[in-house]
Amino acid sequence: MNTAGPLVGLVLLLSACQISEDSTAKAPVPFKFKQLKLHQNDRGGKKLWDLQSPKASYRINQRIAYIEMPEGLLYRNGQASYRITAKRGTIINDGEQIELINSVKLTTLDYRKITLLAGRAIWKPAENIIDLIDKPQALDPTRTLSAGKARFHINREDLELKQSPRLLIWTKQQKAPELPQLDLLVRTANWNLINGKLSAAGPIKSLQRPQKDQQRFLTAVALEGNTKEEWLDFLPPVVITDPAKKMELKAGLSRWWIKQERITSLDYAEAKLDKLLLKGSKLDLQERNHSIQVGANCVVIQPQQSLKADTCTWNWKTGAILAEGAVELRRNQLNQVTRARQLQGKTGSDGLVVFTAPGERVATQLRLPQAKSPIKNQTPAIQF
């Protein structure tokens, strides 16, 4: 963005302010102002920013102004886009650098409802940046991003977070004392406040809270997402563990659909569920249904038996399993093979699944000792 130099305009504005103290004294006495107003336009005459203070003092020899309760606006394409406030401030070299101190706050003036907070900020208008120092935070209705330090690029509304960034996400509104559904720690993060693009360098360590009494841990190499579209992509390898349910899931690129409370992955995945191993691709973990679905090439392995099917769905709340499409169940005992269009299963207290086929036609093969040919049998329901 082409900008006009700030010095001339700022000096003229300062000299036009009312002076409440005699400036002819021999000692360098600061000028006192009842009101101070600063502004800067681009070369086309559109406003870039303005700043005002109800009380200020100015030292001519140092070219420093000390201001109280500063309030200003940042403009985008000539339209006010952010309001900026603080309790105190210092203007250096007639506007080359503006330091805001105590309760620094930048707030969007549109539907986004985004607020940037910090204890201190260093604003460099010529470089279009504001460095947020002392516990910087970015807030919107469902997110809080914090870090040791942050830099806001004004012209492209891009926020860089460094020094242990942390991302907290609520699936609904932030509401104390409710804990966030996702608590993420990353190495660095970048958030564009215009298009919602979010990226973070790992390692990614996160704590998920699908339910108030449930905790699940997720690790990944990096993260990409979009806060406007409400999704996050975790880059592989992705590992999700739920110690209380004895669950461990390993997957490739995995997307978390925030509002839908789902995690999906088209890549190959493995889920260890107590004594059960579930493998396949097109993973779909749905919190609201308490289920994990393998949408293609499903394999279920447990001691002494294994199952193959087109799709499988496991409900971790009820322990029910549904296998559909070209189902083949193999038991080590007697080399038993059962084929059906659909089999249902139930996880017992021992962590093992018993499969049945109520109302279904099944074909079962058994290989008995010294038998010359397998025994074929058809029955509407079979249980192992």
Secondary structure by P-SEA (a helix, b strand, c coil): cccccccaaaaaaaaacccccccccccbbbbbbcbbbbbcccccccccbbbbbccccccccccbbbbccccbbbbccccccbbbbcccccccccccbbbbccbbbbbbccccbbbbbccbbbbbccccbbbbccccccccccbbbbccccccccccbbbbbccbbbbbbbcccccccccccbbbbbcccccccccbbbbbbccccccccccccbbbbbbccbbbbbcccccccccccbbbbbccccbbbbbccccccccccbbbbccccccccccbbbbbcbbbbbccccccccccbbbbbcccbbbbccbbbbcccccbbbbccbbbbbbccccbbbbccbbbbbbccccbbbbbbccbbbbbbbbcccccbbbbbbcccccc
